[in-house]
Amino acid sequence: MLSASTEQNLSKLTNQHGASLIEVLVTMLIVSLGLLGQAGVIALSAKASHSAFLRSQATLLSYDIVERLRLNRAQAVAGNFTINFAPAGSSPSGSVPSGTEIQNVELRNWKTNLENSLPNGDGQVTVDGGGNVTINIRWSEVVKGAADGTITPTTFTTQSLI
């Protein structure tokens, strides 16, 4: 036979109805808030990763045009490879003068690569008489943290000597 105090303790345990259900609900609330926070971090990480990918593409494309200029250094130093951004509303590769001269072919290929690799990608090349090159590449990107998905131009600039 059980003592009186043990019987009282057992009766207290059997009279607790619903306490486990409240504990489960609180636990589910805490876990769901944690998962919601984790989803936000994953979304922000994906956006930053895409931005880094676009910047890497711009870097590779700037190396591409520098190598094209080095292969045709005399033409580049003479100013034949200097080109501006395309006018608003026109295709970047369409803004390159037509013709089969090497500078037109190389610039058209480069601007086509910009269009295909970057959203609304375009580029500008400036070469001075000493072989100093300034390359500006721009593309459109969703603003980080903007709830309305605002798109803004991003510009990448690099300089080199050919």
BADO-728184 format. One line per field, with one value per atom (N, C-alpha, C, O): residue in one letter; x, y, z. Coordinates in nm, 2 decimals, always signed. Example, Ala and Ser with C-alpha at 12.3 -4.5 7.8 and 13.67 -1.06 7.14 Angstrom:
BEGIN
fitor	c(A; A; A; A; S; S; S; S)
xx	c(+1.32; +1.23; +1.32; +1.42; +1.28; +1.37; +1.29; +1.34)
yy	c(-0.57; -0.45; -0.33; -0.33; -0.22; -0.11; +0.00; +0.11)
zz	c(+0.78; +0.78; +0.78; +0.85; +0.71; +0.71; +0.79; +0.80)
// end
This chain:
BEGIN
fitor	c(M; M; M; M; L; L; L; L; S; S; S; S; A; A; A; A; S; S; S; S; T; T; T; T; E; E; E; E; Q; Q; Q; Q; N; N; N; N; L; L; L; L; S; S; S; S; K; K; K; K; L; L; L; L; T; T; T; T; N; N; N; N; Q; Q; Q; Q; H; H; H; H; G; G; G; G; A; A; A; A; S; S; S; S; L; L; L; L; I; I; I; I; E; E; E; E; V; V; V; V; L; L; L; L; V; V; V; V; T; T; T; T; M; M; M; M; L; L; L; L; I; I; I; I; V; V; V; V; S; S; S; S; L; L; L; L; G; G; G; G; L; L; L; L; L; L; L; L; G; G; G; G; Q; Q; Q; Q; A; A; A; A; G; G; G; G; V; V; V; V; I; I; I; I; A; A; A; A; L; L; L; L; S; S; S; S; A; A; A; A; K; K; K; K; A; A; A; A; S; S; S; S; H; H; H; H; S; S; S; S; A; A; A; A; F; F; F; F; L; L; L; L; R; R; R; R; S; S; S; S; Q; Q; Q; Q; A; A; A; A; T; T; T; T; L; L; L; L; L; L; L; L; S; S; S; S; Y; Y; Y; Y; D; D; D; D; I; I; I; I; V; V; V; V; E; E; E; E; R; R; R; R; L; L; L; L; R; R; R; R; L; L; L; L; N; N; N; N; R; R; R; R; A; A; A; A; Q; Q; Q; Q; A; A; A; A; V; V; V; V; A; A; A; A; G; G; G; G; N; N; N; N; F; F; F; F; T; T; T; T; I; I; I; I; N; N; N; N; F; F; F; F; A; A; A; A; P; P; P; P; A; A; A; A; G; G; G; G; S; S; S; S; S; S; S; S; P; P; P; P; S; S; S; S; G; G; G; G; S; S; S; S; V; V; V; V; P; P; P; P; S; S; S; S; G; G; G; G; T; T; T; T; E; E; E; E; I; I; I; I; Q; Q; Q; Q; N; N; N; N; V; V; V; V; E; E; E; E; L; L; L; L; R; R; R; R; N; N; N; N; W; W; W; W; K; K; K; K; T; T; T; T; N; N; N; N; L; L; L; L; E; E; E; E; N; N; N; N; S; S; S; S; L; L; L; L; P; P; P; P; N; N; N; N; G; G; G; G; D; D; D; D; G; G; G; G; Q; Q; Q; Q; V; V; V; V; T; T; T; T; V; V; V; V; D; D; D; D; G; G; G; G; G; G; G; G; G; G; G; G; N; N; N; N; V; V; V; V; T; T; T; T; I; I; I; I; N; N; N; N; I; I; I; I; R; R; R; R; W; W; W; W; S; S; S; S; E; E; E; E; V; V; V; V; V; V; V; V; K; K; K; K; G; G; G; G; A; A; A; A; A; A; A; A; D; D; D; D; G; G; G; G; T; T; T; T; I; I; I; I; T; T; T; T; P; P; P; P; T; T; T; T; T; T; T; T; F; F; F; F; T; T; T; T; T; T; T; T; Q; Q; Q; Q; S; S; S; S; L; L; L; L; I; I; I; I)
xx	c(+0.08; +0.00; +0.09; +0.20; +0.04; +0.12; +0.09; -0.02; +0.19; +0.17; +0.08; +0.05; +0.03; -0.07; +0.00; -0.07; +0.12; +0.19; +0.21; +0.20; +0.24; +0.26; +0.13; +0.13; +0.02; -0.11; -0.15; -0.21; -0.12; -0.15; -0.07; -0.12; +0.06; +0.14; +0.09; +0.09; +0.05; +0.00; -0.13; -0.16; -0.22; -0.34; -0.32; -0.40; -0.22; -0.18; -0.14; -0.18; -0.06; -0.02; -0.13; -0.13; -0.23; -0.34; -0.44; -0.52; -0.44; -0.53; -0.49; -0.56; -0.36; -0.31; -0.35; -0.28; -0.47; -0.52; -0.48; -0.51; -0.43; -0.40; -0.27; -0.23; -0.19; -0.06; +0.03; +0.11; +0.04; +0.12; +0.09; +0.17; -0.04; -0.09; -0.04; +0.00; -0.04; +0.01; +0.16; +0.21; +0.23; +0.38; +0.41; +0.50; +0.33; +0.35; +0.32; +0.40; +0.22; +0.18; +0.29; +0.33; +0.34; +0.45; +0.58; +0.64; +0.61; +0.72; +0.71; +0.80; +0.59; +0.56; +0.58; +0.63; +0.53; +0.54; +0.69; +0.73; +0.77; +0.91; +0.98; +1.06; +0.95; +1.02; +0.98; +1.06; +0.85; +0.80; +0.87; +0.90; +0.88; +0.95; +1.10; +1.15; +1.16; +1.30; +1.31; +1.40; +1.22; +1.22; +1.19; +1.25; +1.10; +1.07; +1.19; +1.22; +1.27; +1.39; +1.49; +1.56; +1.50; +1.60; +1.56; +1.65; +1.44; +1.39; +1.43; +1.47; +1.42; +1.46; +1.61; +1.65; +1.69; +1.84; +1.87; +1.96; +1.80; +1.83; +1.80; +1.87; +1.68; +1.65; +1.75; +1.79; +1.79; +1.89; +2.03; +2.09; +2.06; +2.18; +2.18; +2.28; +2.06; +2.05; +2.06; +2.12; +2.00; +2.01; +2.16; +2.20; +2.23; +2.37; +2.45; +2.55; +2.42; +2.50; +2.48; +2.57; +2.36; +2.33; +2.41; +2.46; +2.41; +2.48; +2.63; +2.69; +2.68; +2.83; +2.85; +2.96; +2.76; +2.77; +2.78; +2.86; +2.69; +2.69; +2.82; +2.87; +2.87; +2.99; +3.11; +3.20; +3.11; +3.21; +3.20; +3.30; +3.08; +3.06; +3.12; +3.19; +3.09; +3.14; +3.30; +3.36; +3.35; +3.50; +3.56; +3.66; +3.50; +3.54; +3.53; +3.62; +3.42; +3.40; +3.49; +3.53; +3.53; +3.63; +3.77; +3.84; +3.80; +3.93; +3.92; +4.02; +3.80; +3.79; +3.82; +3.90; +3.77; +3.79; +3.94; +4.00; +4.00; +4.14; +4.23; +4.32; +4.20; +4.28; +4.25; +4.35; +4.13; +4.10; +4.18; +4.23; +4.20; +4.27; +4.42; +4.49; +4.47; +4.61; +4.65; +4.76; +4.56; +4.58; +4.59; +4.65; +4.52; +4.51; +4.56; +4.49; +4.68; +4.72; +4.74; +4.70; +4.79; +4.81; +4.68; +4.67; +4.58; +4.45; +4.39; +4.32; +4.41; +4.35; +4.41; +4.34; +4.54; +4.61; +4.57; +4.57; +4.54; +4.50; +4.36; +4.31; +4.29; +4.15; +4.04; +3.93; +4.08; +3.97; +3.88; +3.78; +3.92; +3.84; +3.76; +3.69; +3.77; +3.70; +3.55; +3.52; +3.47; +3.32; +3.25; +3.29; +3.13; +3.05; +2.94; +2.92; +2.86; +2.74; +2.64; +2.65; +2.56; +2.46; +2.36; +2.33; +2.30; +2.19; +2.07; +2.05; +2.00; +1.89; +1.79; +1.75; +1.74; +1.64; +1.70; +1.63; +1.83; +1.89; +1.97; +2.02; +2.00; +2.07; +2.22; +2.28; +2.29; +2.43; +2.52; +2.60; +2.49; +2.57; +2.53; +2.61; +2.41; +2.37; +2.43; +2.42; +2.48; +2.54; +2.69; +2.75; +2.74; +2.88; +2.86; +2.78; +2.95; +2.95; +2.95; +3.03; +2.88; +2.88; +3.01; +3.08; +3.04; +3.16; +3.24; +3.21; +3.34; +3.42; +3.56; +3.64; +3.58; +3.71; +3.72; +3.62; +3.84; +3.86; +3.81; +3.75; +3.82; +3.77; +3.61; +3.56; +3.55; +3.40; +3.36; +3.26; +3.43; +3.39; +3.41; +3.33; +3.53; +3.56; +3.47; +3.42; +3.44; +3.35; +3.21; +3.14; +3.16; +3.03; +3.02; +2.92; +3.12; +3.12; +3.12; +3.05; +3.20; +3.21; +3.07; +3.03; +3.01; +2.89; +2.77; +2.68; +2.78; +2.68; +2.70; +2.60; +2.82; +2.85; +2.80; +2.74; +2.81; +2.76; +2.60; +2.55; +2.54; +2.39; +2.35; +2.25; +2.42; +2.38; +2.41; +2.35; +2.52; +2.56; +2.51; +2.49; +2.47; +2.42; +2.29; +2.26; +2.20; +2.07; +2.08; +2.13; +2.04; +2.05; +2.20; +2.23; +2.29; +2.43; +2.48; +2.43; +2.57; +2.63; +2.77; +2.80; +2.85; +2.99; +3.04; +2.99; +3.14; +3.21; +3.36; +3.41; +3.43; +3.58; +3.64; +3.60; +3.74; +3.82; +3.97; +4.02; +4.04; +4.18; +4.25; +4.21; +4.35; +4.43; +4.55; +4.58; +4.63; +4.74; +4.86; +4.95; +4.86; +4.96; +4.93; +5.01; +4.81; +4.77; +4.69; +4.67; +4.66; +4.57; +4.43; +4.37; +4.37; +4.23; +4.14; +4.18; +4.03; +3.92; +3.80; +3.75; +3.75; +3.63; +3.52; +3.54; +3.41; +3.29; +3.19; +3.15; +3.13; +3.03; +2.91; +2.93; +2.79; +2.67; +2.57; +2.56; +2.49; +2.37; +2.27; +2.29; +2.15; +2.04; +2.03; +2.06; +2.00; +2.00; +1.89; +1.87; +1.82; +1.72; +1.79; +1.89; +1.74; +1.80; +1.79; +1.68; +1.90; +1.90; +1.81; +1.83; +1.72; +1.63; +1.51; +1.43; +1.50; +1.38; +1.26; +1.27; +1.15; +1.04; +0.96; +0.90; +0.97; +0.90; +0.98; +0.93; +1.10; +1.18; +1.23; +1.24; +1.27; +1.32; +1.45; +1.54; +1.46; +1.57; +1.66; +1.61; +1.79; +1.88; +2.00; +2.04; +2.06; +2.18; +2.30; +2.32; +2.38; +2.50; +2.62; +2.61; +2.72; +2.83; +2.96; +2.99; +3.04; +3.17; +3.27; +3.26; +3.37; +3.48; +3.61; +3.64; +3.69; +3.83; +3.92; +3.88; +4.05; +4.15; +4.26; +4.29; +4.33; +4.44; +4.54; +4.50; +4.65; +4.75; +4.77; +4.80; +4.76; +4.77; +4.91; +4.94)
yy	c(-0.12; +0.00; +0.12; +0.13; +0.23; +0.35; +0.45; +0.44; +0.53; +0.62; +0.73; +0.75; +0.81; +0.92; +1.02; +1.08; +1.06; +1.17; +1.12; +1.20; +0.99; +0.94; +0.94; +0.97; +0.91; +0.91; +1.05; +1.07; +1.15; +1.29; +1.33; +1.40; +1.29; +1.33; +1.27; +1.33; +1.14; +1.07; +1.14; +1.15; +1.18; +1.24; +1.38; +1.42; +1.45; +1.58; +1.56; +1.63; +1.45; +1.42; +1.39; +1.42; +1.31; +1.27; +1.38; +1.37; +1.49; +1.59; +1.70; +1.80; +1.70; +1.80; +1.77; +1.70; +1.82; +1.80; +1.92; +2.03; +1.89; +2.00; +2.07; +2.15; +2.04; +2.11; +2.07; +2.15; +1.94; +1.90; +1.97; +2.00; +1.99; +2.05; +2.19; +2.24; +2.27; +2.41; +2.41; +2.49; +2.31; +2.30; +2.28; +2.33; +2.19; +2.16; +2.28; +2.30; +2.35; +2.47; +2.58; +2.64; +2.60; +2.70; +2.65; +2.73; +2.53; +2.47; +2.49; +2.53; +2.46; +2.48; +2.63; +2.66; +2.72; +2.86; +2.90; +2.97; +2.86; +2.89; +2.83; +2.90; +2.71; +2.64; +2.71; +2.74; +2.75; +2.82; +2.95; +2.99; +3.03; +3.16; +3.14; +3.22; +3.04; +3.01; +2.97; +3.02; +2.89; +2.85; +2.97; +2.99; +3.06; +3.18; +3.27; +3.33; +3.29; +3.36; +3.30; +3.37; +3.17; +3.10; +3.12; +3.13; +3.12; +3.14; +3.28; +3.30; +3.38; +3.52; +3.52; +3.59; +3.46; +3.46; +3.39; +3.43; +3.28; +3.21; +3.30; +3.30; +3.37; +3.46; +3.57; +3.60; +3.63; +3.73; +3.68; +3.75; +3.56; +3.50; +3.47; +3.49; +3.43; +3.40; +3.53; +3.53; +3.64; +3.77; +3.82; +3.87; +3.80; +3.85; +3.76; +3.81; +3.63; +3.54; +3.57; +3.57; +3.61; +3.65; +3.78; +3.79; +3.87; +3.99; +3.97; +4.03; +3.88; +3.85; +3.78; +3.80; +3.69; +3.62; +3.73; +3.71; +3.83; +3.93; +4.01; +4.04; +4.04; +4.11; +4.03; +4.08; +3.90; +3.81; +3.81; +3.81; +3.80; +3.81; +3.94; +3.93; +4.05; +4.18; +4.18; +4.23; +4.12; +4.11; +4.03; +4.07; +3.91; +3.83; +3.90; +3.89; +3.97; +4.04; +4.16; +4.19; +4.22; +4.33; +4.27; +4.33; +4.15; +4.08; +4.05; +4.06; +4.01; +3.97; +4.09; +4.07; +4.20; +4.32; +4.36; +4.41; +4.35; +4.39; +4.30; +4.35; +4.17; +4.08; +4.11; +4.10; +4.14; +4.18; +4.30; +4.31; +4.40; +4.52; +4.49; +4.55; +4.40; +4.37; +4.30; +4.32; +4.22; +4.15; +4.25; +4.23; +4.36; +4.47; +4.60; +4.70; +4.60; +4.72; +4.84; +4.95; +4.83; +4.94; +5.01; +5.13; +4.93; +4.98; +5.05; +5.15; +4.98; +5.04; +5.17; +5.26; +5.18; +5.30; +5.41; +5.53; +5.38; +5.48; +5.53; +5.62; +5.47; +5.51; +5.44; +5.48; +5.34; +5.27; +5.18; +5.14; +5.15; +5.06; +5.14; +5.08; +5.27; +5.35; +5.36; +5.38; +5.32; +5.32; +5.36; +5.33; +5.42; +5.47; +5.37; +5.27; +5.39; +5.31; +5.34; +5.44; +5.24; +5.25; +5.36; +5.37; +5.43; +5.53; +5.46; +5.34; +5.53; +5.47; +5.41; +5.48; +5.29; +5.23; +5.15; +5.09; +5.15; +5.07; +4.96; +4.96; +4.86; +4.74; +4.78; +4.85; +4.74; +4.77; +4.71; +4.79; +4.59; +4.54; +4.61; +4.62; +4.66; +4.74; +4.88; +4.94; +4.92; +5.06; +5.06; +5.16; +4.94; +4.93; +4.95; +4.90; +5.04; +5.06; +4.93; +4.84; +4.92; +4.80; +4.80; +4.90; +4.68; +4.67; +4.55; +4.49; +4.51; +4.39; +4.42; +4.34; +4.55; +4.59; +4.52; +4.50; +4.49; +4.40; +4.47; +4.40; +4.60; +4.67; +4.66; +4.64; +4.67; +4.66; +4.51; +4.49; +4.42; +4.28; +4.25; +4.19; +4.29; +4.26; +4.33; +4.27; +4.46; +4.53; +4.48; +4.47; +4.44; +4.38; +4.25; +4.23; +4.17; +4.04; +4.06; +3.99; +4.16; +4.19; +4.24; +4.20; +4.33; +4.39; +4.28; +4.29; +4.19; +4.08; +4.00; +3.95; +3.97; +3.89; +3.96; +3.90; +4.10; +4.18; +4.16; +4.14; +4.17; +4.16; +4.02; +4.01; +3.92; +3.78; +3.74; +3.66; +3.80; +3.76; +3.84; +3.79; +3.97; +4.06; +4.11; +4.14; +4.13; +4.18; +4.33; +4.41; +4.36; +4.50; +4.54; +4.66; +4.45; +4.48; +4.56; +4.54; +4.65; +4.74; +4.78; +4.77; +4.83; +4.86; +4.98; +5.02; +5.04; +5.16; +5.13; +5.09; +5.16; +5.14; +5.27; +5.34; +5.32; +5.44; +5.40; +5.35; +5.43; +5.40; +5.53; +5.59; +5.56; +5.68; +5.65; +5.53; +5.75; +5.72; +5.65; +5.59; +5.64; +5.57; +5.42; +5.35; +5.38; +5.24; +5.22; +5.11; +5.33; +5.32; +5.30; +5.37; +5.20; +5.16; +5.18; +5.13; +5.24; +5.24; +5.17; +5.21; +5.08; +5.00; +5.02; +5.00; +5.06; +5.07; +4.97; +4.97; +4.89; +4.80; +4.82; +4.84; +4.83; +4.85; +4.75; +4.70; +4.72; +4.63; +4.66; +4.74; +4.61; +4.63; +4.52; +4.41; +4.57; +4.47; +4.52; +4.64; +4.42; +4.45; +4.51; +4.45; +4.62; +4.68; +4.59; +4.54; +4.58; +4.49; +4.55; +4.67; +4.48; +4.52; +4.60; +4.63; +4.63; +4.70; +4.61; +4.51; +4.64; +4.55; +4.56; +4.46; +4.67; +4.68; +4.63; +4.63; +4.57; +4.52; +4.62; +4.60; +4.74; +4.85; +4.80; +4.73; +4.83; +4.79; +4.92; +5.02; +4.90; +5.01; +4.97; +4.85; +5.06; +5.02; +5.01; +5.09; +4.91; +4.88; +4.91; +4.86; +4.97; +5.00; +4.94; +4.95; +4.89; +4.83; +4.90; +4.90; +4.95; +5.02; +4.96; +4.93; +4.94; +4.89; +4.96; +5.01; +4.96; +5.02; +4.92; +4.84; +4.94; +4.85; +4.92; +5.03; +4.86; +4.91; +4.80; +4.68; +4.83; +4.73; +4.75; +4.67)
zz	c(+0.00; +0.00; +0.00; +0.06; -0.07; -0.08; +0.04; +0.10; +0.06; +0.17; +0.13; +0.01; +0.22; +0.19; +0.11; +0.02; +0.13; +0.05; -0.09; -0.18; -0.11; -0.25; -0.32; -0.44; -0.26; -0.32; -0.36; -0.47; -0.28; -0.31; -0.43; -0.52; -0.44; -0.55; -0.68; -0.79; -0.67; -0.79; -0.84; -0.96; -0.74; -0.78; -0.84; -0.93; -0.80; -0.86; -1.01; -1.10; -1.03; -1.17; -1.26; -1.38; -1.21; -1.30; -1.32; -1.41; -1.24; -1.25; -1.35; -1.37; -1.40; -1.49; -1.63; -1.71; -1.67; -1.80; -1.89; -1.85; -2.01; -2.11; -2.10; -2.18; -1.99; -1.97; -2.09; -2.13; -2.13; -2.24; -2.37; -2.45; -2.39; -2.52; -2.52; -2.63; -2.42; -2.41; -2.44; -2.51; -2.38; -2.40; -2.55; -2.60; -2.61; -2.75; -2.84; -2.93; -2.81; -2.89; -2.88; -2.98; -2.76; -2.74; -2.81; -2.88; -2.81; -2.88; -3.03; -3.10; -3.08; -3.22; -3.26; -3.37; -3.18; -3.21; -3.22; -3.31; -3.12; -3.12; -3.24; -3.31; -3.28; -3.39; -3.52; -3.61; -3.53; -3.66; -3.67; -3.78; -3.56; -3.57; -3.61; -3.69; -3.56; -3.60; -3.75; -3.82; -3.80; -3.94; -4.03; -4.14; -3.99; -4.06; -4.07; -4.18; -3.96; -3.97; -4.06; -4.13; -4.05; -4.14; -4.29; -4.37; -4.32; -4.46; -4.51; -4.62; -4.42; -4.45; -4.48; -4.58; -4.40; -4.42; -4.55; -4.62; -4.58; -4.71; -4.83; -4.93; -4.82; -4.93; -4.95; -5.06; -4.84; -4.85; -4.90; -4.98; -4.86; -4.91; -5.06; -5.13; -5.11; -5.25; -5.33; -5.44; -5.28; -5.35; -5.36; -5.46; -5.24; -5.24; -5.33; -5.39; -5.33; -5.42; -5.57; -5.64; -5.61; -5.74; -5.78; -5.89; -5.69; -5.71; -5.73; -5.82; -5.65; -5.66; -5.79; -5.86; -5.84; -5.97; -6.08; -6.17; -6.08; -6.18; -6.18; -6.29; -6.06; -6.06; -6.11; -6.18; -6.09; -6.14; -6.29; -6.36; -6.35; -6.49; -6.55; -6.65; -6.48; -6.53; -6.53; -6.62; -6.43; -6.42; -6.53; -6.59; -6.56; -6.67; -6.80; -6.89; -6.82; -6.95; -6.96; -7.07; -6.85; -6.86; -6.90; -6.98; -6.85; -6.89; -7.03; -7.11; -7.08; -7.22; -7.31; -7.41; -7.29; -7.38; -7.37; -7.46; -7.25; -7.23; -7.32; -7.38; -7.32; -7.40; -7.55; -7.63; -7.59; -7.73; -7.77; -7.88; -7.67; -7.70; -7.71; -7.79; -7.62; -7.63; -7.76; -7.81; -7.81; -7.94; -8.06; -8.16; -8.04; -8.14; -8.09; -8.10; -8.02; -7.95; -8.04; -8.00; -8.16; -8.24; -8.28; -8.27; -8.31; -8.34; -8.21; -8.22; -8.10; -7.97; -7.93; -7.90; -7.94; -7.90; -8.00; -7.96; -8.12; -8.22; -8.20; -8.26; -8.10; -8.06; -8.14; -8.12; -8.21; -8.29; -8.21; -8.25; -8.08; -8.00; -7.89; -7.81; -7.89; -7.80; -7.84; -7.96; -7.74; -7.77; -7.64; -7.53; -7.66; -7.55; -7.53; -7.60; -7.42; -7.39; -7.51; -7.57; -7.53; -7.64; -7.59; -7.48; -7.69; -7.66; -7.59; -7.62; -7.51; -7.44; -7.54; -7.64; -7.52; -7.61; -7.72; -7.80; -7.74; -7.85; -7.80; -7.68; -7.88; -7.85; -7.83; -7.92; -7.73; -7.71; -7.83; -7.88; -7.88; -7.99; -8.12; -8.21; -8.13; -8.25; -8.25; -8.36; -8.14; -8.14; -8.19; -8.21; -8.22; -8.28; -8.43; -8.49; -8.48; -8.63; -8.71; -8.67; -8.81; -8.89; -8.97; -8.99; -9.02; -9.10; -9.05; -8.94; -9.13; -9.09; -9.04; -9.03; -9.01; -8.95; -8.82; -8.75; -8.78; -8.66; -8.54; -8.45; -8.52; -8.40; -8.40; -8.29; -8.51; -8.51; -8.47; -8.40; -8.53; -8.50; -8.35; -8.29; -8.30; -8.16; -8.07; -7.97; -8.09; -8.00; -8.01; -7.91; -8.13; -8.14; -8.07; -8.00; -8.08; -8.01; -7.86; -7.78; -7.81; -7.67; -7.62; -7.51; -7.69; -7.64; -7.65; -7.57; -7.75; -7.75; -7.62; -7.56; -7.59; -7.46; -7.34; -7.25; -7.34; -7.23; -7.22; -7.11; -7.33; -7.34; -7.29; -7.22; -7.33; -7.30; -7.16; -7.10; -7.10; -6.97; -6.85; -6.74; -6.88; -6.77; -6.81; -6.93; -6.71; -6.74; -6.78; -6.71; -6.91; -6.96; -6.96; -6.94; -6.99; -6.99; -7.10; -7.22; -7.07; -7.18; -7.13; -7.01; -7.22; -7.18; -7.26; -7.37; -7.20; -7.26; -7.24; -7.14; -7.35; -7.35; -7.39; -7.49; -7.32; -7.35; -7.35; -7.25; -7.46; -7.47; -7.50; -7.60; -7.42; -7.45; -7.53; -7.55; -7.58; -7.67; -7.60; -7.67; -7.47; -7.39; -7.36; -7.31; -7.41; -7.38; -7.25; -7.21; -7.19; -7.06; -7.10; -7.18; -7.05; -7.08; -6.96; -6.85; -6.98; -6.88; -6.93; -7.04; -6.86; -6.90; -6.80; -6.68; -6.85; -6.76; -6.81; -6.93; -6.72; -6.75; -6.66; -6.54; -6.72; -6.63; -6.67; -6.78; -6.57; -6.58; -6.48; -6.39; -6.49; -6.40; -6.30; -6.32; -6.17; -6.06; -5.97; -5.95; -5.90; -5.80; -5.68; -5.63; -5.63; -5.51; -5.39; -5.36; -5.32; -5.20; -5.09; -5.05; -5.04; -4.93; -4.97; -4.89; -5.10; -5.15; -5.16; -5.23; -5.09; -5.09; -5.22; -5.26; -5.29; -5.42; -5.54; -5.65; -5.52; -5.62; -5.72; -5.84; -5.67; -5.75; -5.82; -5.76; -5.95; -6.03; -6.05; -6.08; -6.02; -6.04; -6.12; -6.12; -6.19; -6.27; -6.17; -6.08; -6.20; -6.12; -6.22; -6.34; -6.18; -6.27; -6.21; -6.09; -6.30; -6.26; -6.35; -6.47; -6.29; -6.36; -6.33; -6.22; -6.43; -6.41; -6.51; -6.62; -6.47; -6.56; -6.58; -6.49; -6.69; -6.73; -6.82; -6.87; -6.84; -6.94; -7.04; -7.00; -7.17; -7.27; -7.33; -7.42)
// end
